[in-house]
């Protein structure tokens, strides 16, 4: 009976990957468009903000079965 109460699958938190990808791509896009360091910083901030909005609004939340 004890085996039935154990969870079989592990839940992985992948939100950190979205922040990393958003930051890197935002930085590259900012550097590409403005061709300056300040543009890269603004792109980095914009990428992190977009990743935060994506993970909080668009990424579906899975609720526990219990």
N, C-alpha and C positions, 0 to 999 in steps of 0.2 A: 504494500500500500504506500510505502514511503516513496517509491519510484514514481508514482503517479503525480505527486505534488511538485516534482522538480520540473523546471522549465527546460524544454528541449533545444530551443534556438536562442542564440545570443543576439541582442539588439545592439547594432553598431551606430554610433553617433557620427554622421557624415557631414554635419553642418560646418565643421572646421575646414573641410575640403572646399566648400563653396566660398568661404571667406578668403581662403588662400588663392583660389583661381580668380575670384573677383578682384583681389588686390593686384595680382600680377598682370592680368589683362587690362585693368584700368590704368595701371602705371605705364604699360607699353602703349596703350592707345593715347594717353595724355602726352607721352614723349613724341609719338609719331605725329600727332596733330599740331601741337604747338612748337615742337622742336626746342623746348627749354626745360630746365629743371623744375621750375614752378608749375609748368603744365603737367609734368609727371607726378608731382605731389597732388595736384588737384584731381588728376586721373586716378591716383591711388585711393584718395578719399572717396571719390565717386564710385569706384569699384567696390569698396567695402560697404558703402551705404546701399548700393544696389544688391549686394549679397545679403545684407541684413533684411532688406525688404523681401527678397526672394525666399529666404528661409523662414521668415515669420508669416508671410501671406500666401505665397504660391506653393510652397512645399507642404504636402499633406501631412497632418499630424496623426500618428497612430496611437490609439488609446489602448490601455491594457484591457485584457479580456476579463479581468476580475473587477 
